[in-house]
Amino acid sequence: MKNFIIYILSILALTATSCGHSESFRIEGELTDGATINLRILYYSDGAVVSGITASKDGKFHYESNVSNRSLIEFYDNDYRLLGRVVASPGDDIKVKLDPSNPYLIEAEGNETSQQWSKFLSTNAELLRTGKSEVKNDLVADFVKKNPDNSVSELLMMTEFNAAVPGGALRADSLINLISEEVREKGFSTGFAQIVERVGEKAAQETVMPIPYRKSGNITAIFKPSDKPYNLIAFTDERSSRDTISPHISKLVARQPAAKLGVIELSLDMDTVVWARTLRGDSARWTRGWVAGSISARGVDRLGLPELPYFIVADSTGRQLWRGRSISAAYAKLETLLKR
């Protein structure tokens, strides 16, 4: 009888645990570097983006939030650097391990989607972090073709596929149409895309204001669009592919008169130590600097940068003439403008 009572109590305890947060998701997380830092949480749910904050102590953190539907959750450090993503529904208990050195080195469990998504990302972590957009697109396309009924296909198209490369938009449309209607109806992509579009449209209308930055040698300076008729502002970090970016900027600097075109590359790395590593052995002939505060820095925050690297072409009044992820497209836009 005693053992039977213990058994019943155990069942009741499990039931209470499973029903204890039927209207919220819970996350138990770990940072592989054991850092004690603030973490920012952004999640898309019920047609809106919600933000929150929690603290990691010695690499351990906890977060819980009420939701009525499945949510796409993003983790950022205090400088808004993406650490990883998971999906959670009301009642889910998610366990996640994040590696600050590479957001693709993620381990997650608690539901099948997060587990499968994190497995794909961690298996291909190095290619996703450093590979060219075309190669990453091929990787995503291969998964989508093989898994049209898997919600991970939709998530990969939303977060990893770069439609800005030549032919990318048509290919993206074709791949999205391969994903089953059921997955798309229950998924995030339509509403999420609308929110991103609204945010992007507003940011694209903002005037580029002067941006304080630090030059090599710990010299403080200010970028001002008014100094040149046209400007290329490249926002990068240590993960940005210099082999892709540098040749295009070098050509611009070599072919266009300095009196007409201002070129500046602003690092949004977490600190100057990280930024200094990208300067070693670099023979760049354009202005390079580091911005304290990353994407939340004064002058940068208003621009709504969706990812890095990111490029903005602006005139002397700070009016944005073009913005996007492709340095080759930025190059083409400036070539056209400077021929006038």
C-alpha positions in Angstrom: 0.0 0.0 0.0 2.8 2.4 0.9 4.5 1.9 -2.5 1.1 2.4 -4.2 0.6 5.7 -2.4 4.1 6.8 -3.4 3.3 5.9 -7.0 0.1 7.9 -7.0 1.8 10.9 -5.4 4.5 10.7 -8.0 1.9 10.7 -10.8 0.1 13.6 -9.2 3.4 15.5 -8.9 4.2 14.9 -12.6 0.7 16.0 -13.6 1.0 19.2 -11.5 4.4 19.9 -13.1 3.1 19.4 -16.6 0.1 21.6 -16.1 1.8 24.1 -13.9 2.4 26.5 -16.8 0.0 25.6 -19.5 -0.1 29.2 -20.7 3.6 29.9 -20.8 6.9 28.5 -22.0 9.9 28.0 -19.7 13.5 28.0 -20.7 16.4 26.6 -18.8 19.6 27.8 -20.5 23.4 27.5 -20.4 26.2 29.6 -21.9 29.2 27.4 -22.8 31.6 30.2 -21.7 30.0 30.4 -18.2 29.6 34.1 -18.5 27.6 36.3 -16.0 25.9 38.8 -18.3 22.5 40.2 -19.1 20.6 38.4 -21.9 18.0 39.9 -24.1 15.1 37.7 -25.3 13.0 38.5 -28.4 10.1 36.4 -29.4 7.6 36.5 -32.1 4.1 35.3 -31.0 0.5 36.2 -31.8 1.5 38.6 -34.6 3.8 40.8 -32.5 7.4 40.9 -31.4 7.9 40.9 -27.6 11.1 41.7 -25.8 12.4 40.6 -22.4 15.5 40.4 -20.4 17.1 37.9 -18.0 20.4 37.4 -16.4 23.0 34.6 -16.8 24.9 33.8 -13.7 28.0 31.7 -14.2 26.5 30.6 -17.5 23.1 29.5 -16.2 19.8 31.4 -17.0 16.1 31.0 -16.8 13.2 32.6 -18.6 9.5 32.2 -18.7 6.7 34.1 -20.5 3.0 33.7 -21.1 2.0 33.0 -24.7 -1.2 31.7 -26.3 0.5 30.2 -29.4 3.7 28.7 -30.6 6.6 31.3 -30.5 9.9 31.8 -32.3 12.4 32.9 -29.6 15.8 34.6 -30.1 18.5 35.0 -27.6 20.9 38.0 -27.7 23.8 39.1 -25.5 23.8 42.6 -24.0 25.2 44.0 -27.3 22.4 42.5 -29.3 24.6 39.7 -30.8 22.5 36.7 -31.7 23.2 33.7 -29.6 20.6 31.3 -30.9 17.0 30.5 -31.7 14.4 28.0 -30.5 10.6 27.4 -30.9 8.3 27.0 -27.9 4.6 26.4 -27.4 2.5 27.1 -24.2 3.5 24.4 -21.7 6.9 23.7 -23.2 10.0 23.3 -21.0 12.9 24.0 -23.3 16.5 23.3 -22.4 19.1 25.1 -24.5 22.9 25.4 -24.6 24.3 28.4 -26.4 27.9 29.0 -27.6 28.6 32.7 -27.7 31.4 32.1 -30.2 29.1 30.7 -32.8 25.3 31.0 -32.7 25.0 27.9 -34.8 26.6 25.7 -32.1 23.3 25.3 -30.3 21.8 22.3 -28.4 18.1 22.4 -27.7 15.5 19.9 -26.4 11.9 20.2 -25.2 10.1 19.8 -28.5 10.8 18.0 -31.8 11.1 21.2 -33.9 13.7 22.9 -31.7 15.7 19.6 -31.4 15.7 19.0 -35.1 16.5 22.6 -35.9 19.4 22.8 -33.5 20.8 19.5 -34.8 20.8 20.8 -38.4 22.5 24.1 -37.3 25.1 22.5 -35.1 26.0 19.9 -37.7 26.6 22.6 -40.2 27.8 25.3 -37.8 31.1 26.2 -39.4 29.7 26.4 -43.0 26.7 28.5 -41.8 29.0 30.9 -39.9 31.7 31.4 -42.5 30.4 30.1 -45.8 29.3 32.2 -48.8 25.6 33.0 -49.2 25.3 30.8 -52.3 26.8 27.8 -50.5 24.5 28.3 -47.5 21.5 28.7 -49.8 22.3 25.4 -51.4 22.5 23.7 -48.0 19.1 25.1 -47.0 17.6 24.3 -50.4 18.7 20.7 -50.1 17.0 20.3 -46.7 13.8 21.9 -47.9 13.6 19.6 -50.9 14.0 16.6 -48.7 11.8 17.8 -45.9 8.8 19.7 -47.3 6.6 18.6 -44.4 9.0 19.6 -41.7 8.5 23.0 -40.0 12.3 23.3 -39.8 12.2 23.9 -43.5 10.2 27.1 -43.0 12.4 28.3 -40.2 15.6 27.8 -42.3 14.1 29.8 -45.1 13.2 32.6 -42.7 16.5 32.8 -40.9 19.3 31.4 -43.1 18.3 31.7 -46.8 19.7 34.9 -48.4 17.3 36.0 -51.1 19.5 39.1 -51.9 22.1 37.1 -54.0 21.6 37.1 -57.8 18.6 34.9 -58.5 17.9 34.4 -54.8 14.4 35.9 -54.7 13.1 33.6 -57.4 14.8 30.6 -55.9 13.4 31.5 -52.5 9.8 31.8 -53.9 10.2 28.4 -55.5 11.5 26.7 -52.3 8.8 28.2 -50.1 6.2 26.8 -52.5 7.7 23.3 -51.9 6.9 23.6 -48.2 3.6 21.9 -47.5 0.5 24.1 -47.0 -0.1 22.7 -43.5 3.4 23.8 -42.4 3.0 27.2 -43.8 -0.4 27.7 -42.3 0.8 26.8 -38.8 4.2 28.6 -39.3 5.7 32.0 -38.7 6.9 33.2 -42.1 3.9 35.2 -43.3 3.3 37.3 -40.1 7.0 37.5 -39.3 7.8 38.8 -42.8 5.1 41.5 -42.4 6.6 42.6 -39.1 10.1 42.7 -40.5 8.9 44.6 -43.5 7.2 47.2 -41.4 10.3 47.7 -39.2 12.5 47.8 -42.3 10.3 50.3 -44.1 10.4 52.7 -41.1 14.2 52.3 -40.7 14.8 52.9 -44.4 13.1 56.3 -44.0 15.3 57.4 -41.1 18.0 60.0 -41.8 21.6 58.8 -41.2 22.8 61.0 -38.4 26.5 61.6 -37.3 27.9 58.5 -35.7 30.7 58.7 -33.1 33.4 56.0 -33.5 36.9 55.1 -32.5 39.8 54.9 -35.0 42.9 52.8 -34.6 45.2 54.3 -32.0 42.2 55.0 -29.7 41.4 58.2 -31.6 37.8 59.4 -31.3 36.1 60.7 -34.5 32.6 61.3 -35.9 31.3 60.1 -39.2 29.1 62.8 -40.8 27.3 62.2 -44.1 27.5 65.9 -44.9 31.3 65.6 -45.5 30.7 63.9 -49.0 28.1 64.0 -51.7 27.7 60.3 -51.4 28.6 57.8 -48.7 28.9 54.0 -48.3 28.6 52.9 -44.7 29.5 49.3 -44.2 28.5 47.8 -40.8 30.5 44.7 -40.1 31.8 42.4 -37.3 34.5 39.7 -37.0 32.2 37.2 -38.5 31.8 39.2 -41.7 33.5 37.7 -44.7 36.4 40.1 -45.6 37.2 38.1 -48.8 33.8 39.1 -50.1 33.6 42.7 -48.8 37.1 44.0 -49.3 37.4 43.6 -53.0 34.3 45.6 -53.8 35.2 48.4 -51.4 38.7 48.5 -52.8 37.4 48.9 -56.3 35.1 51.8 -55.2 38.0 53.6 -53.5 40.3 53.1 -56.5 37.7 54.1 -59.2 35.8 56.9 -57.5 37.2 60.4 -56.6 37.5 60.9 -52.9 35.8 64.3 -53.2 32.6 62.6 -54.3 32.5 59.4 -52.3 33.0 58.8 -48.6 33.6 55.2 -47.6 33.6 54.1 -44.0 33.5 50.6 -42.4 32.2 50.6 -38.8 32.8 47.6 -36.7 30.0 46.6 -34.3 32.1 44.0 -32.5 31.6 43.5 -28.8 34.9 45.2 -27.9 38.0 46.7 -29.4 40.1 43.5 -28.7 37.9 41.6 -31.1 37.9 44.4 -33.6 41.7 44.7 -33.4 42.0 41.1 -34.7 40.3 42.1 -37.9 42.8 44.9 -38.5 45.9 42.8 -38.4 47.5 42.5 -41.8 44.7 44.5 -43.4 45.8 47.0 -46.0 42.4 48.7 -46.3 42.6 52.2 -47.9 39.3 53.4 -46.5 38.3 54.6 -43.0 37.7 51.8 -40.5 36.4 52.4 -37.0 34.7 50.7 -34.0 31.4 51.8 -32.5 30.8 51.4 -28.8 27.3 50.0 -28.1 27.0 47.9 -31.3 23.5 48.2 -33.0 22.2 50.1 -30.0 24.8 52.9 -30.3 23.8 56.5 -30.9 23.2 57.0 -34.6 23.2 53.3 -35.4 20.1 52.4 -33.3 17.7 54.3 -35.6 18.9 52.4 -38.7 17.3 49.0 -37.8 20.1 46.8 -39.0 18.6 43.3 -39.5 22.0 41.5 -39.6 25.7 41.9 -40.2 27.3 42.7 -42.5 24.9 45.4 -43.7 25.4 48.3 -46.1 23.8 51.7 -46.5 24.3 54.2 -49.3 23.4 57.8 -48.3 23.7 61.3 -49.7 25.1 64.3 -48.0 21.8 65.0 -46.2 21.8 61.6 -44.7 19.0 60.4 -46.9 19.2 56.6 -47.5 19.4 55.9 -51.2 19.9 52.2 -50.9 20.3 49.6 -48.1 20.8 45.9 -48.0 23.0 42.8 -47.3 24.8 42.7 -50.6 28.1 44.6 -51.1 28.0 43.9 -54.8 24.5 45.5 -55.0 25.8 48.5 -53.0 28.7 48.8 -55.4 26.4 48.8 -58.4 24.2 51.4 -56.9 27.1 53.8 -56.3 28.5 53.2 -59.7 25.2 54.3 -61.2 24.9 57.4 -58.9 28.4 58.6 -59.5 28.0 58.4 -63.3 25.4 61.2 -63.1 
